[in-house]
Amino acid sequence: MEKMVIETRAGYIGLGWTGAGLSFLNLPEPTLYEAEMEMKPYLGAIEKEAPGQCLSPDGLERALKLYFEGKPVDLSFPVDWSLYTDFQKRVLQRVYSIPWGEVLSYGQVGMEVGSPRGARAVGGAVGSNRVVLVVPCHRVVAHNGIGGFGGGLERKRMLLGLEGINI
């Protein structure tokens, strides 16, 4: 597995990848040290679960820098889906395809992945996302408001605001 920390306008982002794709991508942290600490929980599990030759996510650093400048970018980089359960994978693959500037509710995602009464389960699957921004979990909202976000609601509002969405 390969890993790196990049600096963007919003802060330092830790990311890691294997031959299968991105394994983790953290939200921006104010310091390099904090970004490195955010990466630690992922490193051991990923190295055990996804050995093999690593494939560099060419262009991702530039795309993330542009994203945090508020520019629409394509963040559809390969993801290592082997780290998720089947249900998490179905949910996160649907979330992966939500375009810039659009949102879906937890219930809508549930309907689309064959779990029409599974809004809470969708929330749990979205919460398991290790590659935020590439799998844009911030674009999944409650039917009557912003919903939750592991990175905090202030960060969710900031990310949606970059995309012109105000909830």
C-alpha positions in Angstrom: 0.0 0.0 0.0 1.1 3.5 -0.8 0.2 6.6 1.2 0.7 10.3 1.1 -0.5 13.6 2.5 -1.3 16.5 0.3 -1.9 20.1 1.1 -5.0 21.9 -0.1 -6.5 25.3 0.6 -8.8 23.6 3.2 -5.9 21.8 4.9 -3.9 18.5 4.8 -5.5 15.4 3.4 -4.2 11.9 4.0 -4.8 9.2 1.4 -3.7 5.7 0.6 -4.2 3.3 -2.2 -3.5 -0.3 -3.3 -3.4 -1.9 -6.7 -7.2 -2.1 -6.6 -7.7 1.7 -6.0 -8.1 4.2 -3.2 -8.3 2.7 0.3 -8.7 5.8 2.3 -9.0 9.6 1.8 -9.5 11.7 4.9 -11.2 15.1 5.2 -8.8 18.1 5.5 -7.0 18.6 8.8 -5.4 21.9 9.9 -1.9 20.4 10.4 0.2 17.7 8.7 0.5 15.9 12.1 -3.3 15.7 12.4 -3.6 14.4 8.8 -1.0 11.7 9.6 -2.8 10.7 12.8 -6.1 10.4 10.9 -4.5 7.9 8.5 -3.1 5.6 11.3 -6.3 3.6 11.9 -6.5 2.6 8.3 -3.0 1.5 7.6 -2.8 -1.9 9.4 -6.1 -3.2 8.2 -5.5 -2.2 4.6 -2.0 -3.7 4.5 -3.5 -7.0 5.8 -6.6 -7.0 3.6 -5.3 -5.6 0.3 -1.7 -6.6 -0.5 -0.3 -6.3 -4.0 1.2 -3.8 -6.4 0.0 -0.2 -5.8 -1.5 1.9 -8.6 -0.8 5.6 -8.2 -4.0 7.8 -8.3 -2.6 10.1 -11.0 -4.3 13.5 -11.1 -6.0 13.1 -7.7 -3.8 15.7 -5.9 -4.6 18.3 -8.6 -8.3 17.4 -8.6 -8.6 17.8 -4.8 -6.8 21.2 -4.9 -9.3 22.4 -7.5 -12.2 21.0 -5.5 -11.3 23.1 -2.5 -11.1 26.1 -4.7 -14.8 25.5 -5.5 -14.2 24.3 -9.1 -16.3 21.4 -10.4 -13.9 18.4 -10.9 -14.3 14.8 -11.7 -13.3 12.8 -8.6 -14.2 9.4 -10.1 -10.9 7.7 -9.2 -10.8 3.9 -8.7 -11.8 2.7 -5.2 -10.7 -0.5 -3.5 -14.2 -1.9 -2.8 -12.8 -5.1 -1.1 -12.8 -3.4 2.3 -16.6 -3.2 2.5 -19.5 -5.6 3.0 -21.8 -6.3 0.1 -24.4 -3.9 1.3 -21.9 -1.2 2.1 -20.5 -1.6 -1.4 -23.9 -1.3 -3.1 -24.7 1.8 -1.1 -21.2 3.4 -1.6 -21.1 2.6 -5.3 -24.4 4.4 -5.7 -23.2 7.4 -3.7 -20.0 7.3 -5.8 -22.1 8.2 -8.8 -23.9 11.3 -7.3 -22.7 14.2 -9.4 -21.2 17.5 -8.2 -23.9 19.9 -7.0 -26.6 17.2 -6.5 -27.9 15.4 -3.4 -29.9 12.3 -2.7 -31.7 11.4 0.6 -30.8 8.4 2.6 -34.2 7.0 1.6 -33.7 7.6 -2.1 -30.3 5.8 -2.0 -32.0 2.9 -0.1 -34.7 2.6 -2.8 -32.1 2.6 -5.5 -30.0 -0.2 -3.9 -33.0 -2.4 -3.2 -33.6 -1.5 0.4 -36.7 0.8 0.3 -37.2 1.0 4.1 -33.4 1.1 4.8 -32.7 4.8 5.3 -31.0 4.0 8.6 -29.0 1.1 7.2 -27.9 3.4 4.3 -26.8 5.9 6.9 -24.6 3.2 8.5 -23.2 2.2 5.2 -22.4 5.8 4.3 -20.7 6.2 7.7 -18.3 3.3 6.8 -17.0 5.3 3.8 -13.2 5.5 3.9 -12.7 7.6 0.8 -14.7 10.8 1.4 -15.0 13.2 -1.5 -14.3 10.4 -4.0 -17.3 8.6 -2.6 -19.2 11.9 -1.8 -21.1 10.9 1.3 -21.7 14.6 2.1 -24.1 14.5 -0.9 -26.5 12.2 1.0 -28.9 14.1 3.2 -32.0 13.6 5.3 -35.4 13.9 3.6 -36.1 17.0 5.8 -32.7 18.5 6.2 -28.9 18.0 6.2 -28.7 14.7 8.1 -25.6 13.5 9.8 -21.9 13.4 8.8 -19.0 11.7 10.5 -16.8 14.7 9.9 -19.3 17.1 11.6 -22.2 19.1 10.2 -20.1 22.2 9.8 -17.8 20.3 7.4 -20.7 18.9 5.5 -22.2 22.3 5.0 -18.8 23.6 3.9 -18.4 20.8 1.3 -22.0 21.2 0.0 -21.4 25.0 -0.1 -18.4 24.5 -2.3 -20.8 22.8 -4.7 -23.4 25.5 -4.5 -25.8 23.6 -2.3 -27.2 25.4 0.8 -29.2 23.2 3.3 
